[in-house]
């Protein structure tokens, strides 16, 4: 599974419209930014600190349109999942609020804050 952090308003819009609205950084870069399990905590701390109403979306890569998911080098030289095109509602298998902790960082569900790297998941598709 891969993960998307977004606002509650964007998640609500996704449920209404059938697709997740693009965040400003997604529009700027031309793709939807996601994270592997072990990357979500860093993404939360770097990009979502102090932002209330953050949602964590668990995304099933098999439910994404074929050929749209790419693993590309990004922060710290690591490969991150990027979706070129829309992130459809059907691909989101679980969503949960991530309230801010004492440092203002979203508290991650499902043990994501302590997730270990899974190299099998991070291999880019041929």
C-alpha positions in Angstrom: 0.0 0.0 0.0 1.0 3.6 -0.5 -0.3 6.7 1.3 -1.5 10.2 0.6 -1.8 13.0 3.2 -4.5 15.6 2.5 -6.9 18.0 4.1 -10.3 16.9 5.4 -11.9 19.2 2.8 -10.0 17.4 0.0 -11.1 14.0 1.3 -14.7 15.2 1.5 -14.4 16.4 -2.1 -12.9 13.1 -3.2 -15.9 11.3 -1.7 -18.3 13.6 -3.6 -16.5 13.9 -6.9 -14.9 10.4 -7.2 -11.4 11.8 -7.3 -9.0 13.5 -5.0 -8.4 17.2 -5.8 -4.8 18.0 -6.5 -2.9 19.9 -3.8 -1.0 23.1 -4.9 2.3 21.1 -4.9 0.7 18.4 -7.1 -0.5 21.0 -9.6 2.9 22.6 -9.6 4.8 19.4 -10.2 2.3 17.7 -12.5 1.6 14.6 -10.5 0.0 13.5 -7.2 2.6 13.1 -4.4 2.3 9.9 -2.3 4.5 8.1 0.2 5.5 4.6 1.1 4.7 3.5 4.6 8.1 4.3 6.0 8.1 7.8 4.3 4.8 9.0 5.7 6.1 10.3 9.0 8.7 12.4 7.3 6.2 13.8 4.9 3.8 14.6 7.8 6.6 16.4 9.7 8.0 18.3 6.6 4.8 19.3 4.8 1.9 19.1 7.3 3.2 20.3 10.7 0.7 22.7 12.3 -2.0 21.9 9.7 -5.2 20.8 11.4 -7.7 18.3 9.8 -5.1 16.2 8.0 -6.3 12.8 6.6 -4.2 9.8 5.9 -5.4 7.9 2.8 -4.3 4.3 2.3 -4.1 3.7 -1.5 -4.1 0.3 -3.2 -1.7 0.7 -6.2 -3.6 -2.1 -8.0 -6.6 0.2 -8.1 -4.8 3.0 -9.9 -5.1 3.4 -13.7 -2.5 1.3 -15.4 0.8 3.0 -16.1 0.0 6.1 -13.9 2.1 5.1 -10.9 5.8 5.8 -11.1 8.5 5.5 -8.3 10.8 8.5 -8.7 13.8 9.8 -6.8 12.8 12.7 -4.6 13.5 13.8 -1.0 16.8 12.4 0.3 17.5 10.5 -2.8 14.7 8.0 -2.0 12.1 6.8 -4.5 8.6 8.1 -3.8 5.4 7.0 -5.5 3.9 9.6 -7.9 0.6 9.3 -9.7 0.4 10.9 -13.1 -3.3 11.6 -13.5 -6.2 11.5 -11.1 -6.3 9.6 -7.8 -9.7 7.8 -8.0 -11.8 7.3 -4.9 -11.9 3.6 -5.6 -8.2 3.3 -5.0 -8.5 4.6 -1.4 -9.1 1.5 0.8 -8.9 3.3 4.1 -9.0 6.9 5.4 -8.4 8.2 8.9 -7.9 11.6 10.6 -4.5 12.4 11.9 -4.8 14.8 14.8 -1.8 16.9 15.6 0.6 15.7 18.4 2.3 18.0 20.9 4.8 19.1 18.3 2.1 19.9 15.8 2.9 16.9 13.6 -0.1 14.8 12.4 -0.3 11.6 14.5 -0.3 8.7 12.0 -2.7 5.7 12.3 -2.0 2.0 11.6 1.6 2.1 13.0 2.8 4.2 10.1 4.9 6.4 12.3 7.2 3.4 13.0 6.8 1.6 9.6 10.0 0.1 8.3 11.2 0.2 4.7 9.8 -2.4 2.5 12.1 -2.6 -0.6 9.7 -5.0 -2.3 7.1 -2.3 -2.4 9.4 0.4 -3.6 10.6 -1.3 -6.7 9.5 0.8 -9.7 7.4 -1.1 -12.2 9.3 -2.1 -15.4 
